[in-house]
Amino acid sequence: MSDLRYPVPADRHRIEQVIDRSRFLCTIERVRTVEEAQAFIREMNAEFPDATHNCWAYVVGTPGSTDRIGMSDDGEPHGTAGRPMLTVLAHCGIGEIAAVVTRYFGGIKLGTGGLVKAYSGAVQEALASLPTVERVDTVTVGFHVGYHQIGAVQQLLPTVDAEMLEQRFEADAAFRVRLPRDRFPALEAAVQNLLRGAAVFERESD
């Protein structure tokens, strides 16, 4: 799988399970940054302030990446909630993802093994029906061509999935476009071919 394209949650998604009279609600959200993950967790704590536990885990970035992760047992025995949840997220093949499992205790203790199974199972159940979309890493670039090359450029852009952001017609024709980062080499090669190697690209900061 390319790091530039991968599935991410399309929308907030929630499922509910009842295990030995305890209610487990798993809510999944797309999070692009650690700050977004923390804000989502705070929102879940505010939505379910009376819950026995709001355990959570998140993976920010590409599927399975480990540089921006987090987890919490939120009062459950150590290692029985956050870690199992994180393990499921890390191996699900979906990026930019956070999960909060809300538990309302039903009076029957599940034991450590039962808790691990319940928390990981809640996340797995939510993932099974989670709608996803493809996340595409993009780049915005500007370049100039002569007026007689405008038609060729306009025909080229759809072939590299480029979105026209701006056109200016002055001494020459200036284009500003956004396209998937992995399609930029094809655009660059084609425009350089048009201009016989004289094209200059201005890449905006991402």
QUIQUICOR-V637474 format. One record per pair of residues at least 12 apart in sequence whose ideal C-beta (glycine too) atoms are under 8 Angstrom apart, sorted by the first residue. I is the first residue (numbers start at 1). GAP is how many residues later the second one is. D is the distance in Angstrom with one decimal. If there is no record, write none. Layout:
# QUIQUICOR-V637474
i & gap & d
I & GAP & D
I & GAP & D
This chain:
# QUIQUICOR-V637474
i & gap & d
1 & 62 & 6.9
1 & 92 & 7.5
2 & 180 & 6.4
3 & 59 & 5.1
3 & 134 & 7.6
4 & 132 & 6.9
4 & 133 & 4.2
4 & 176 & 6.8
4 & 177 & 5.3
4 & 178 & 4.8
5 & 129 & 5.7
5 & 130 & 6.8
5 & 131 & 5.4
5 & 132 & 7.2
5 & 175 & 7.3
5 & 177 & 7.2
6 & 56 & 5.9
6 & 57 & 5.4
6 & 87 & 7.8
6 & 88 & 7.5
6 & 89 & 4.8
6 & 128 & 7.2
6 & 129 & 5.6
7 & 56 & 7.7
7 & 86 & 6.8
7 & 87 & 5.1
7 & 88 & 7.1
7 & 125 & 4.0
7 & 126 & 7.0
7 & 127 & 6.1
7 & 128 & 7.1
8 & 22 & 5.2
8 & 86 & 6.4
8 & 87 & 5.5
8 & 88 & 4.5
8 & 89 & 6.9
8 & 124 & 6.3
8 & 125 & 6.3
8 & 126 & 7.7
8 & 127 & 4.3
9 & 19 & 5.7
9 & 20 & 6.5
9 & 21 & 4.1
9 & 85 & 6.8
9 & 87 & 7.3
9 & 88 & 5.8
9 & 121 & 6.0
9 & 122 & 7.4
9 & 123 & 6.2
10 & 20 & 7.7
10 & 120 & 7.9
10 & 121 & 4.1
10 & 122 & 5.5
10 & 123 & 4.5
11 & 120 & 6.0
12 & 15 & 6.6
12 & 16 & 7.0
12 & 17 & 5.1
13 & 14 & 7.3
13 & 15 & 4.7
13 & 16 & 8.0
13 & 113 & 6.1
13 & 116 & 7.1
13 & 117 & 4.9
13 & 118 & 6.8
14 & 12 & 6.7
14 & 13 & 4.6
14 & 14 & 7.4
14 & 112 & 7.2
15 & 107 & 7.2
15 & 110 & 5.3
15 & 111 & 4.6
15 & 114 & 6.7
17 & 101 & 7.7
17 & 104 & 7.3
17 & 105 & 5.8
17 & 108 & 6.3
18 & 88 & 7.6
19 & 91 & 6.9
19 & 95 & 7.7
19 & 99 & 5.1
20 & 86 & 6.3
20 & 88 & 4.2
20 & 90 & 6.1
20 & 94 & 7.6
21 & 85 & 2.8
21 & 86 & 5.8
21 & 87 & 5.5
22 & 81 & 5.9
22 & 82 & 6.5
22 & 83 & 5.6
22 & 84 & 4.0
22 & 86 & 7.0
22 & 88 & 7.0
22 & 96 & 7.4
23 & 79 & 7.9
23 & 80 & 7.0
23 & 81 & 4.2
23 & 83 & 6.9
24 & 77 & 5.9
24 & 78 & 7.2
24 & 79 & 5.5
24 & 94 & 5.9
24 & 95 & 7.5
24 & 98 & 4.6
25 & 23 & 7.5
25 & 76 & 7.0
25 & 77 & 4.4
25 & 97 & 7.8
26 & 73 & 5.9
26 & 74 & 7.3
26 & 75 & 4.9
26 & 76 & 7.8
26 & 96 & 4.1
26 & 97 & 5.6
26 & 99 & 6.8
26 & 100 & 4.2
27 & 17 & 6.0
27 & 72 & 7.0
27 & 73 & 5.0
27 & 74 & 8.0
27 & 75 & 7.2
27 & 99 & 7.7
28 & 69 & 6.5
28 & 70 & 7.0
28 & 71 & 5.0
28 & 95 & 7.8
28 & 98 & 5.2
28 & 99 & 7.3
28 & 102 & 5.8
29 & 68 & 7.7
29 & 69 & 5.2
29 & 70 & 7.9
30 & 66 & 5.2
30 & 67 & 6.6
30 & 68 & 7.8
31 & 27 & 5.7
31 & 29 & 5.9
31 & 65 & 5.8
31 & 66 & 6.9
31 & 67 & 4.5
32 & 28 & 7.1
32 & 64 & 5.5
33 & 27 & 6.2
34 & 24 & 7.9
34 & 26 & 5.7
34 & 34 & 5.5
34 & 36 & 7.1
36 & 24 & 7.9
36 & 62 & 8.0
37 & 21 & 4.2
37 & 23 & 6.1
37 & 33 & 6.4
37 & 61 & 4.7
38 & 32 & 7.9
40 & 18 & 7.9
40 & 58 & 5.4
40 & 60 & 7.2
41 & 13 & 7.5
41 & 15 & 5.1
41 & 17 & 8.0
41 & 31 & 8.0
41 & 57 & 7.3
41 & 59 & 6.1
44 & 12 & 7.3
44 & 56 & 4.2
44 & 58 & 6.7
48 & 54 & 4.7
50 & 54 & 8.0
51 & 51 & 4.7
51 & 52 & 6.3
51 & 53 & 5.8
52 & 23 & 7.8
52 & 51 & 5.1
52 & 52 & 5.8
52 & 53 & 4.2
53 & 20 & 7.8
53 & 21 & 4.7
53 & 22 & 5.4
53 & 23 & 5.5
53 & 28 & 7.0
53 & 48 & 7.9
53 & 49 & 7.3
53 & 50 & 4.5
53 & 52 & 8.0
54 & 20 & 5.4
54 & 46 & 5.7
54 & 47 & 7.6
54 & 48 & 5.2
54 & 49 & 7.9
55 & 17 & 6.1
55 & 18 & 5.8
55 & 19 & 4.6
55 & 21 & 6.1
55 & 26 & 3.8
55 & 27 & 5.6
55 & 30 & 6.5
55 & 45 & 7.1
55 & 46 & 5.0
55 & 48 & 7.2
55 & 64 & 6.2
56 & 14 & 7.4
56 & 15 & 6.8
56 & 16 & 5.3
56 & 18 & 7.2
56 & 26 & 6.7
56 & 29 & 7.2
56 & 42 & 6.8
56 & 43 & 6.6
56 & 44 & 4.5
56 & 45 & 7.3
57 & 12 & 7.5
57 & 13 & 6.8
57 & 14 & 4.2
57 & 15 & 7.6
57 & 25 & 5.4
57 & 26 & 7.9
57 & 28 & 3.9
57 & 29 & 3.9
57 & 32 & 5.6
57 & 41 & 7.2
57 & 42 & 5.7
57 & 66 & 7.8
58 & 12 & 5.2
58 & 13 & 7.7
58 & 28 & 7.9
58 & 31 & 7.2
58 & 39 & 6.8
58 & 40 & 3.6
58 & 41 & 7.2
59 & 27 & 7.3
59 & 30 & 4.9
59 & 31 & 6.0
59 & 36 & 6.9
59 & 37 & 7.6
59 & 38 & 5.6
59 & 39 & 7.7
60 & 36 & 6.3
61 & 34 & 6.1
61 & 35 & 6.9
62 & 33 & 4.9
63 & 29 & 7.2
63 & 30 & 5.0
63 & 31 & 5.8
63 & 32 & 4.5
64 & 26 & 5.3
64 & 27 & 6.8
64 & 29 & 7.7
65 & 30 & 7.3
66 & 24 & 7.4
69 & 17 & 6.3
69 & 21 & 7.5
71 & 12 & 6.0
71 & 14 & 6.5
71 & 15 & 4.4
76 & 27 & 7.8
76 & 39 & 6.0
76 & 43 & 7.7
77 & 35 & 5.6
77 & 38 & 6.7
79 & 33 & 7.8
79 & 37 & 7.8
80 & 32 & 5.2
80 & 35 & 3.9
80 & 36 & 5.3
80 & 39 & 6.8
81 & 20 & 6.8
81 & 34 & 6.4
81 & 35 & 7.9
81 & 38 & 4.4
84 & 32 & 4.8
84 & 35 & 5.1
84 & 36 & 3.9
84 & 39 & 8.0
85 & 14 & 5.7
85 & 16 & 6.3
85 & 34 & 5.4
85 & 35 & 6.4
85 & 38 & 5.1
87 & 33 & 6.9
88 & 32 & 5.2
88 & 35 & 4.5
88 & 36 & 5.7
88 & 39 & 7.2
89 & 34 & 6.7
92 & 35 & 5.3
94 & 33 & 7.2
94 & 36 & 7.4
94 & 38 & 6.2
95 & 40 & 6.4
96 & 39 & 6.5
99 & 24 & 5.1
99 & 27 & 6.8
101 & 18 & 5.4
101 & 21 & 4.9
101 & 22 & 6.7
103 & 15 & 7.9
136 & 44 & 5.0
137 & 43 & 6.9
137 & 44 & 4.6
137 & 45 & 7.5
138 & 40 & 5.3
138 & 41 & 6.4
138 & 42 & 5.8
138 & 43 & 6.1
138 & 68 & 7.9
139 & 39 & 7.2
139 & 40 & 6.7
139 & 41 & 7.9
139 & 42 & 4.7
139 & 45 & 5.5
139 & 64 & 6.2
139 & 65 & 7.8
139 & 67 & 6.5
140 & 25 & 6.9
140 & 36 & 7.0
140 & 37 & 7.2
140 & 38 & 4.7
140 & 63 & 7.3
140 & 64 & 4.4
140 & 66 & 7.8
141 & 35 & 7.4
141 & 36 & 6.2
141 & 38 & 7.6
141 & 43 & 6.9
141 & 46 & 7.6
141 & 60 & 5.1
141 & 61 & 6.5
141 & 62 & 5.2
141 & 63 & 7.2
142 & 32 & 6.6
142 & 33 & 6.7
142 & 34 & 4.5
142 & 35 & 7.8
142 & 59 & 7.1
142 & 60 & 4.3
142 & 62 & 7.6
143 & 31 & 7.6
143 & 32 & 5.8
143 & 48 & 5.9
143 & 56 & 5.6
143 & 57 & 6.7
143 & 58 & 5.1
143 & 59 & 7.1
144 & 28 & 4.8
144 & 29 & 6.7
144 & 30 & 5.1
144 & 31 & 7.5
144 & 55 & 7.8
144 & 56 & 7.3
145 & 27 & 6.5
145 & 28 & 5.3
145 & 30 & 7.2
145 & 46 & 7.0
145 & 49 & 6.5
145 & 50 & 6.5
145 & 54 & 7.5
146 & 26 & 5.7
146 & 27 & 7.1
146 & 49 & 7.9
147 & 22 & 7.7
147 & 25 & 6.9
147 & 26 & 5.8
149 & 24 & 7.4
149 & 45 & 5.2
149 & 46 & 7.4
150 & 23 & 5.0
152 & 42 & 5.8
153 & 20 & 7.6
153 & 22 & 6.3
153 & 38 & 7.0
153 & 41 & 7.2
156 & 31 & 7.1
156 & 34 & 5.3
156 & 35 & 7.4
157 & 20 & 6.3
157 & 22 & 7.9
157 & 30 & 7.9
159 & 27 & 7.8
160 & 19 & 5.6
160 & 20 & 7.9
160 & 23 & 4.3
160 & 24 & 7.8
160 & 26 & 5.1
160 & 27 & 4.6
160 & 30 & 7.6
161 & 18 & 5.7
161 & 19 & 5.5
161 & 22 & 5.5
162 & 15 & 4.4
162 & 16 & 6.9
162 & 17 & 3.9
162 & 21 & 7.2
162 & 25 & 6.3
163 & 14 & 6.3
163 & 15 & 4.8
163 & 16 & 6.8
164 & 12 & 7.9
164 & 13 & 5.7
165 & 12 & 5.9
165 & 13 & 5.7
188 & 13 & 6.3
